[in-house]
């Protein structure tokens, strides 16, 4: 598969722009896009590519430091009654 997909202004395009809108709030500007796919393959491919874009733009979190395991006793306790 290719590493990208695109929208075209063609009436027979496999991915069609159905709706879009935009909003600004607190200095952030958001564009919402609704896309219709011609078949399940195009649908899945577009979602996969969007997921790769999102993964590439989000910084990876460092793995959380593991807590040291609770220290286990090194000897058996004394028998009861002694």
DRENFIBA-453973 format. One record per atom (N, C-alpha, C): x, y, z; atom name; residue in three letters. Coordinates in pm, 1 decimal, always signed. Layout:
X: X, Y: Y, Z: Z, lumvo: CA, drenke: ALA
...
//
This chain:
X: +83.5, Y: -119.0, Z: +0.0, lumvo: N, drenke: UNK
X: +0.0, Y: +0.0, Z: +0.0, lumvo: CA, drenke: UNK
X: +87.5, Y: +124.7, Z: +0.0, lumvo: C, drenke: UNK
X: +29.8, Y: +229.8, Z: -49.4, lumvo: N, drenke: UNK
X: +103.6, Y: +355.7, Z: -50.1, lumvo: CA, drenke: UNK
X: +101.3, Y: +418.6, Z: +88.5, lumvo: C, drenke: UNK
X: +189.0, Y: +515.1, Z: +107.8, lumvo: N, drenke: UNK
X: +198.0, Y: +582.8, Z: +236.7, lumvo: CA, drenke: UNK
X: +111.6, Y: +707.9, Z: +242.5, lumvo: C, drenke: UNK
X: +14.7, Y: +719.7, Z: +153.7, lumvo: N, drenke: UNK
X: -67.7, Y: +839.0, Z: +151.7, lumvo: CA, drenke: UNK
X: -198.7, Y: +810.4, Z: +80.1, lumvo: C, drenke: UNK
X: -291.6, Y: +899.5, Z: +93.8, lumvo: N, drenke: UNK
X: -414.6, Y: +898.0, Z: +16.0, lumvo: CA, drenke: UNK
X: -450.6, Y: +1043.3, Z: -10.8, lumvo: C, drenke: UNK
X: -538.4, Y: +1067.3, Z: -102.9, lumvo: N, drenke: UNK
X: -573.0, Y: +1204.5, Z: -135.7, lumvo: CA, drenke: UNK
X: -718.5, Y: +1215.9, Z: -177.7, lumvo: C, drenke: UNK
X: -769.6, Y: +1335.6, Z: -172.9, lumvo: N, drenke: UNK
X: -904.3, Y: +1366.7, Z: -219.2, lumvo: CA, drenke: UNK
X: -891.6, Y: +1441.0, Z: -351.5, lumvo: C, drenke: UNK
X: -976.3, Y: +1407.6, Z: -444.8, lumvo: N, drenke: UNK
X: -975.5, Y: +1475.3, Z: -574.2, lumvo: CA, drenke: UNK
X: -1111.3, Y: +1540.2, Z: -598.2, lumvo: C, drenke: UNK
X: -1112.2, Y: +1640.7, Z: -681.4, lumvo: N, drenke: UNK
X: -1236.8, Y: +1707.0, Z: -717.9, lumvo: CA, drenke: UNK
X: -1301.2, Y: +1640.4, Z: -837.6, lumvo: C, drenke: UNK
X: -1304.7, Y: +1509.7, Z: -837.2, lumvo: N, drenke: UNK
X: -1357.5, Y: +1429.3, Z: -947.0, lumvo: CA, drenke: UNK
X: -1487.8, Y: +1363.7, Z: -901.3, lumvo: C, drenke: UNK
X: -1595.0, Y: +1371.0, Z: -980.7, lumvo: N, drenke: UNK
X: -1721.9, Y: +1309.4, Z: -936.9, lumvo: CA, drenke: UNK
X: -1713.3, Y: +1158.1, Z: -917.7, lumvo: C, drenke: UNK
X: -1613.7, Y: +1094.0, Z: -976.6, lumvo: N, drenke: UNK
X: -1597.7, Y: +949.0, Z: -962.2, lumvo: CA, drenke: UNK
X: -1487.2, Y: +911.7, Z: -864.7, lumvo: C, drenke: UNK
X: -1445.2, Y: +1004.1, Z: -781.5, lumvo: N, drenke: UNK
X: -1335.8, Y: +978.7, Z: -686.7, lumvo: CA, drenke: UNK
X: -1374.0, Y: +868.5, Z: -589.1, lumvo: C, drenke: UNK
X: -1273.2, Y: +790.3, Z: -549.0, lumvo: N, drenke: UNK
X: -1296.5, Y: +679.4, Z: -456.4, lumvo: CA, drenke: UNK
X: -1318.0, Y: +728.1, Z: -313.5, lumvo: C, drenke: UNK
X: -1260.8, Y: +843.7, Z: -280.3, lumvo: N, drenke: UNK
X: -1285.4, Y: +910.1, Z: -152.1, lumvo: CA, drenke: UNK
X: -1351.8, Y: +1042.9, Z: -184.5, lumvo: C, drenke: UNK
X: -1469.8, Y: +1064.4, Z: -127.2, lumvo: N, drenke: UNK
X: -1545.1, Y: +1185.8, Z: -158.9, lumvo: CA, drenke: UNK
X: -1563.0, Y: +1271.2, Z: -34.3, lumvo: C, drenke: UNK
X: -1540.3, Y: +1399.1, Z: -49.6, lumvo: N, drenke: UNK
X: -1560.5, Y: +1494.5, Z: +58.2, lumvo: CA, drenke: UNK
X: -1710.6, Y: +1515.4, Z: +74.5, lumvo: C, drenke: UNK
X: -1763.5, Y: +1478.0, Z: +190.1, lumvo: N, drenke: UNK
X: -1907.6, Y: +1491.1, Z: +214.7, lumvo: CA, drenke: UNK
X: -1940.6, Y: +1620.6, Z: +287.7, lumvo: C, drenke: UNK
X: -1856.6, Y: +1659.0, Z: +382.7, lumvo: N, drenke: UNK
X: -1883.8, Y: +1780.9, Z: +460.8, lumvo: CA, drenke: UNK
X: -1755.0, Y: +1827.1, Z: +526.6, lumvo: C, drenke: UNK
X: -1750.5, Y: +1955.0, Z: +557.4, lumvo: N, drenke: UNK
X: -1638.9, Y: +2008.4, Z: +634.2, lumvo: CA, drenke: UNK
X: -1686.4, Y: +2131.4, Z: +708.7, lumvo: C, drenke: UNK
X: -1617.2, Y: +2159.7, Z: +817.6, lumvo: N, drenke: UNK
X: -1649.3, Y: +2278.1, Z: +898.0, lumvo: CA, drenke: UNK
X: -1523.7, Y: +2318.3, Z: +974.2, lumvo: C, drenke: UNK
X: -1528.2, Y: +2436.4, Z: +1029.5, lumvo: N, drenke: UNK
X: -1415.2, Y: +2484.2, Z: +1106.4, lumvo: CA, drenke: UNK
X: -1462.8, Y: +2564.5, Z: +1225.1, lumvo: C, drenke: UNK
X: -1381.5, Y: +2567.9, Z: +1328.5, lumvo: N, drenke: UNK
X: -1413.6, Y: +2645.1, Z: +1449.2, lumvo: CA, drenke: UNK
X: -1283.9, Y: +2690.2, Z: +1514.2, lumvo: C, drenke: UNK
X: -1290.7, Y: +2804.8, Z: +1578.3, lumvo: N, drenke: UNK
X: -1176.0, Y: +2856.9, Z: +1653.7, lumvo: CA, drenke: UNK
X: -1220.4, Y: +2883.3, Z: +1795.9, lumvo: C, drenke: UNK
X: -1135.5, Y: +2842.9, Z: +1891.0, lumvo: N, drenke: UNK
X: -1167.3, Y: +2863.9, Z: +2031.5, lumvo: CA, drenke: UNK
X: -1036.9, Y: +2866.4, Z: +2109.9, lumvo: C, drenke: UNK
X: -1020.4, Y: +2967.7, Z: +2191.0, lumvo: N, drenke: UNK
X: -902.5, Y: +2980.2, Z: +2276.9, lumvo: CA, drenke: UNK
X: -771.5, Y: +2966.0, Z: +2199.5, lumvo: C, drenke: UNK
X: -766.4, Y: +3024.5, Z: +2082.0, lumvo: N, drenke: UNK
X: -643.1, Y: +3022.4, Z: +2004.4, lumvo: CA, drenke: UNK
X: -617.1, Y: +2893.8, Z: +1928.6, lumvo: C, drenke: UNK
X: -707.8, Y: +2796.5, Z: +1936.6, lumvo: N, drenke: UNK
X: -693.7, Y: +2672.1, Z: +1861.0, lumvo: CA, drenke: UNK
X: -793.9, Y: +2674.4, Z: +1747.0, lumvo: C, drenke: UNK
X: -751.5, Y: +2626.6, Z: +1633.0, lumvo: N, drenke: UNK
X: -834.9, Y: +2627.0, Z: +1513.7, lumvo: CA, drenke: UNK
X: -851.1, Y: +2482.6, Z: +1466.8, lumvo: C, drenke: UNK
X: -974.7, Y: +2437.6, Z: +1458.4, lumvo: N, drenke: UNK
X: -1002.9, Y: +2297.4, Z: +1427.6, lumvo: CA, drenke: UNK
X: -1082.0, Y: +2289.0, Z: +1297.8, lumvo: C, drenke: UNK
X: -1038.4, Y: +2199.4, Z: +1211.2, lumvo: N, drenke: UNK
X: -1110.1, Y: +2169.5, Z: +1087.9, lumvo: CA, drenke: UNK
X: -1164.6, Y: +2028.1, Z: +1099.3, lumvo: C, drenke: UNK
X: -1292.3, Y: +2012.1, Z: +1078.5, lumvo: N, drenke: UNK
X: -1354.8, Y: +1879.4, Z: +1078.8, lumvo: CA, drenke: UNK
X: -1389.3, Y: +1844.0, Z: +935.0, lumvo: C, drenke: UNK
X: -1351.3, Y: +1722.3, Z: +895.4, lumvo: N, drenke: UNK
X: -1371.8, Y: +1677.2, Z: +758.5, lumvo: CA, drenke: UNK
X: -1444.8, Y: +1544.0, Z: +761.8, lumvo: C, drenke: UNK
X: -1549.3, Y: +1531.0, Z: +681.4, lumvo: N, drenke: UNK
X: -1621.6, Y: +1404.5, Z: +668.5, lumvo: CA, drenke: UNK
X: -1596.5, Y: +1351.6, Z: +527.8, lumvo: C, drenke: UNK
X: -1547.8, Y: +1227.4, Z: +520.4, lumvo: N, drenke: UNK
X: -1511.4, Y: +1165.8, Z: +393.4, lumvo: CA, drenke: UNK
X: -1590.7, Y: +1036.6, Z: +376.4, lumvo: C, drenke: UNK
X: -1639.2, Y: +1013.1, Z: +255.5, lumvo: N, drenke: UNK
X: -1710.4, Y: +889.2, Z: +223.0, lumvo: CA, drenke: UNK
X: -1621.3, Y: +806.1, Z: +130.6, lumvo: C, drenke: UNK
X: -1608.0, Y: +677.8, Z: +160.4, lumvo: N, drenke: UNK
X: -1526.1, Y: +587.7, Z: +79.1, lumvo: CA, drenke: UNK
X: -1615.1, Y: +504.8, Z: -12.4, lumvo: C, drenke: UNK
X: -1562.7, Y: +474.6, Z: -132.0, lumvo: N, drenke: UNK
X: -1640.3, Y: +398.0, Z: -229.9, lumvo: CA, drenke: UNK
X: -1650.4, Y: +250.4, Z: -194.7, lumvo: C, drenke: UNK
X: -1555.2, Y: +199.6, Z: -115.3, lumvo: N, drenke: UNK
X: -1558.7, Y: +58.0, Z: -78.3, lumvo: CA, drenke: UNK
X: -1482.4, Y: +36.9, Z: +52.5, lumvo: C, drenke: UNK
X: -1491.8, Y: -84.5, Z: +103.8, lumvo: N, drenke: UNK
X: -1429.8, Y: -115.7, Z: +233.3, lumvo: CA, drenke: UNK
X: -1278.0, Y: -102.9, Z: +227.8, lumvo: C, drenke: UNK
X: -1215.4, Y: -135.4, Z: +114.1, lumvo: N, drenke: UNK
X: -1070.6, Y: -124.6, Z: +101.7, lumvo: CA, drenke: UNK
X: -1027.6, Y: +20.5, Z: +116.2, lumvo: C, drenke: UNK
X: -1092.1, Y: +110.8, Z: +44.4, lumvo: N, drenke: UNK
X: -1057.0, Y: +253.2, Z: +51.2, lumvo: CA, drenke: UNK
X: -1082.1, Y: +307.4, Z: +192.3, lumvo: C, drenke: UNK
X: -1190.4, Y: +264.1, Z: +252.7, lumvo: N, drenke: UNK
X: -1224.9, Y: +304.4, Z: +389.4, lumvo: CA, drenke: UNK
X: -1114.3, Y: +264.1, Z: +486.7, lumvo: C, drenke: UNK
X: -1075.8, Y: +136.2, Z: +482.1, lumvo: N, drenke: UNK
X: -973.2, Y: +85.4, Z: +572.6, lumvo: CA, drenke: UNK
X: -838.3, Y: +150.7, Z: +547.8, lumvo: C, drenke: UNK
X: -803.2, Y: +169.5, Z: +421.7, lumvo: N, drenke: UNK
X: -675.0, Y: +231.2, Z: +387.2, lumvo: CA, drenke: UNK
X: -669.1, Y: +375.3, Z: +438.8, lumvo: C, drenke: UNK
X: -776.7, Y: +450.0, Z: +420.0, lumvo: N, drenke: UNK
X: -779.4, Y: +589.3, Z: +467.7, lumvo: CA, drenke: UNK
X: -764.3, Y: +593.2, Z: +619.6, lumvo: C, drenke: UNK
X: -834.5, Y: +505.8, Z: +690.7, lumvo: N, drenke: UNK
X: -823.3, Y: +503.1, Z: +836.9, lumvo: CA, drenke: UNK
X: -682.3, Y: +464.8, Z: +880.5, lumvo: C, drenke: UNK
X: -623.4, Y: +369.4, Z: +812.0, lumvo: N, drenke: UNK
X: -487.2, Y: +327.9, Z: +845.6, lumvo: CA, drenke: UNK
X: -389.4, Y: +444.6, Z: +826.4, lumvo: C, drenke: UNK
X: -401.5, Y: +515.0, Z: +716.6, lumvo: N, drenke: UNK
X: -311.8, Y: +626.8, Z: +689.3, lumvo: CA, drenke: UNK
X: -333.0, Y: +741.2, Z: +788.2, lumvo: C, drenke: UNK
X: -457.2, Y: +769.2, Z: +823.0, lumvo: N, drenke: UNK
X: -483.7, Y: +872.9, Z: +923.3, lumvo: CA, drenke: UNK
X: -425.1, Y: +832.3, Z: +1058.2, lumvo: C, drenke: UNK
X: -433.1, Y: +705.6, Z: +1092.8, lumvo: N, drenke: UNK
X: -373.1, Y: +656.9, Z: +1216.9, lumvo: CA, drenke: UNK
X: -222.4, Y: +675.1, Z: +1217.2, lumvo: C, drenke: UNK
X: -157.3, Y: +652.2, Z: +1101.2, lumvo: N, drenke: UNK
X: -13.3, Y: +671.0, Z: +1092.3, lumvo: CA, drenke: UNK
X: +23.3, Y: +818.6, Z: +1105.7, lumvo: C, drenke: UNK
X: -57.5, Y: +905.2, Z: +1047.3, lumvo: N, drenke: UNK
X: -33.1, Y: +1049.5, Z: +1061.4, lumvo: CA, drenke: UNK
X: -42.3, Y: +1087.8, Z: +1208.8, lumvo: C, drenke: UNK
X: -148.2, Y: +1042.1, Z: +1275.3, lumvo: N, drenke: UNK
X: -167.0, Y: +1075.5, Z: +1416.4, lumvo: CA, drenke: UNK
X: -52.3, Y: +1020.8, Z: +1500.8, lumvo: C, drenke: UNK
X: -10.2, Y: +898.6, Z: +1475.7, lumvo: N, drenke: UNK
X: +99.4, Y: +839.5, Z: +1552.6, lumvo: CA, drenke: UNK
X: +228.9, Y: +917.5, Z: +1531.0, lumvo: C, drenke: UNK
X: +251.6, Y: +964.2, Z: +1410.5, lumvo: N, drenke: UNK
X: +371.3, Y: +1039.9, Z: +1382.1, lumvo: CA, drenke: UNK
X: +371.7, Y: +1177.9, Z: +1445.7, lumvo: C, drenke: UNK
X: +254.4, Y: +1234.7, Z: +1466.9, lumvo: N, drenke: UNK
X: +245.5, Y: +1369.3, Z: +1522.8, lumvo: CA, drenke: UNK
X: +241.9, Y: +1370.6, Z: +1675.0, lumvo: C, drenke: UNK
X: +205.0, Y: +1260.9, Z: +1735.7, lumvo: N, drenke: UNK
X: +198.7, Y: +1253.2, Z: +1881.6, lumvo: CA, drenke: UNK
X: +331.5, Y: +1202.5, Z: +1934.5, lumvo: C, drenke: UNK
X: +394.2, Y: +1276.9, Z: +2025.0, lumvo: N, drenke: UNK
X: +522.3, Y: +1229.2, Z: +2078.9, lumvo: CA, drenke: UNK
X: +500.7, Y: +1098.6, Z: +2156.2, lumvo: C, drenke: UNK
X: +598.2, Y: +1012.4, Z: +2141.7, lumvo: N, drenke: UNK
X: +589.9, Y: +885.1, Z: +2214.3, lumvo: CA, drenke: UNK
X: +624.8, Y: +908.8, Z: +2359.6, lumvo: C, drenke: UNK
X: +547.8, Y: +849.4, Z: +2445.4, lumvo: N, drenke: UNK
X: +572.8, Y: +861.3, Z: +2588.9, lumvo: CA, drenke: UNK
X: +678.4, Y: +758.8, Z: +2628.5, lumvo: C, drenke: UNK
X: +769.2, Y: +802.2, Z: +2713.5, lumvo: N, drenke: UNK
X: +870.6, Y: +710.3, Z: +2765.4, lumvo: CA, drenke: UNK
X: +801.5, Y: +608.1, Z: +2854.7, lumvo: C, drenke: UNK
X: +847.0, Y: +485.1, Z: +2851.5, lumvo: N, drenke: UNK
X: +784.7, Y: +385.5, Z: +2938.8, lumvo: CA, drenke: UNK
X: +798.3, Y: +427.3, Z: +3085.5, lumvo: C, drenke: UNK
X: +694.3, Y: +403.7, Z: +3159.5, lumvo: N, drenke: UNK
X: +695.7, Y: +438.8, Z: +3301.6, lumvo: CA, drenke: UNK
X: +803.1, Y: +357.3, Z: +3373.1, lumvo: C, drenke: UNK
X: +873.1, Y: +423.1, Z: +3463.5, lumvo: N, drenke: UNK
X: +976.4, Y: +354.4, Z: +3540.6, lumvo: CA, drenke: UNK
X: +909.9, Y: +248.6, Z: +3627.7, lumvo: C, drenke: UNK
X: +968.5, Y: +130.7, Z: +3626.5, lumvo: N, drenke: UNK
X: +912.3, Y: +23.4, Z: +3707.6, lumvo: CA, drenke: UNK
X: +950.8, Y: +44.9, Z: +3852.8, lumvo: C, drenke: UNK
X: +856.2, Y: +20.8, Z: +3939.1, lumvo: N, drenke: UNK
X: +885.0, Y: +28.1, Z: +4082.6, lumvo: CA, drenke: UNK
X: +963.0, Y: -96.6, Z: +4121.3, lumvo: C, drenke: UNK
X: +1058.7, Y: -80.0, Z: +4209.6, lumvo: N, drenke: UNK
X: +1131.4, Y: -200.5, Z: +4252.2, lumvo: CA, drenke: UNK
X: +1035.5, Y: -296.4, Z: +4322.5, lumvo: C, drenke: UNK
X: +1058.0, Y: -422.6, Z: +4297.6, lumvo: N, drenke: UNK
X: +972.5, Y: -524.2, Z: +4359.7, lumvo: CA, drenke: UNK
X: +990.5, Y: -518.7, Z: +4511.4, lumvo: C, drenke: UNK
X: +883.0, Y: -549.3, Z: +4581.1, lumvo: N, drenke: UNK
X: +890.0, Y: -551.2, Z: +4727.4, lumvo: CA, drenke: UNK
X: +992.5, Y: -656.4, Z: +4769.1, lumvo: C, drenke: UNK
X: +1079.1, Y: -618.5, Z: +4861.1, lumvo: N, drenke: UNK
X: +1184.6, Y: -710.5, Z: +4905.8, lumvo: CA, drenke: UNK
X: +1122.2, Y: -833.2, Z: +4971.4, lumvo: C, drenke: UNK
X: +1166.9, Y: -947.0, Z: +4927.7, lumvo: N, drenke: UNK
X: +1118.1, Y: -1072.3, Z: +4984.1, lumvo: CA, drenke: UNK
X: +1209.1, Y: -1113.3, Z: +5098.8, lumvo: C, drenke: UNK
X: +1154.5, Y: -1180.0, Z: +5200.8, lumvo: N, drenke: UNK
X: +1239.2, Y: -1226.7, Z: +5310.4, lumvo: CA, drenke: UNK
X: +1343.0, Y: -1325.9, Z: +5257.1, lumvo: C, drenke: UNK
X: +1463.8, Y: -1316.8, Z: +5309.4, lumvo: N, drenke: UNK
X: +1571.4, Y: -1402.6, Z: +5263.1, lumvo: CA, drenke: UNK
X: +1581.2, Y: -1533.2, Z: +5340.6, lumvo: C, drenke: UNK
X: +1510.0, Y: -1544.8, Z: +5452.1, lumvo: N, drenke: UNK
X: +1516.1, Y: -1668.0, Z: +5532.0, lumvo: CA, drenke: UNK
X: +1374.7, Y: -1702.3, Z: +5574.3, lumvo: C, drenke: UNK
X: +1356.9, Y: -1827.8, Z: +5612.6, lumvo: N, drenke: UNK
X: +1227.2, Y: -1869.9, Z: +5662.6, lumvo: CA, drenke: UNK
X: +1208.2, Y: -1815.8, Z: +5803.0, lumvo: C, drenke: UNK
X: +1084.8, Y: -1781.7, Z: +5839.7, lumvo: N, drenke: UNK
X: +1063.1, Y: -1733.2, Z: +5975.7, lumvo: CA, drenke: UNK
X: +1086.6, Y: -1847.0, Z: +6075.1, lumvo: C, drenke: UNK
X: +1115.5, Y: -1809.7, Z: +6198.5, lumvo: N, drenke: UNK
X: +1138.0, Y: -1908.5, Z: +6303.3, lumvo: CA, drenke: UNK
X: +1010.3, Y: -1987.1, Z: +6323.9, lumvo: C, drenke: UNK
X: +1023.2, Y: -2118.4, Z: +6349.8, lumvo: N, drenke: UNK
X: +902.4, Y: -2199.2, Z: +6374.1, lumvo: CA, drenke: UNK
X: +828.1, Y: -2148.2, Z: +6499.3, lumvo: C, drenke: UNK
X: +700.0, Y: -2159.4, Z: +6495.5, lumvo: N, drenke: UNK
X: +619.9, Y: -2113.4, Z: +6610.0, lumvo: CA, drenke: UNK
X: +643.8, Y: -2204.2, Z: +6730.4, lumvo: C, drenke: UNK
X: +640.8, Y: -2144.9, Z: +6848.9, lumvo: N, drenke: UNK
X: +655.4, Y: -2219.8, Z: +6972.0, lumvo: CA, drenke: UNK
X: +799.7, Y: -2233.1, Z: +7017.3, lumvo: C, drenke: UNK
X: +894.6, Y: -2176.1, Z: +6950.2, lumvo: N, drenke: UNK
X: +1033.2, Y: -2182.7, Z: +6995.4, lumvo: CA, drenke: UNK
X: +1082.6, Y: -2050.0, Z: +7036.9, lumvo: C, drenke: UNK
//
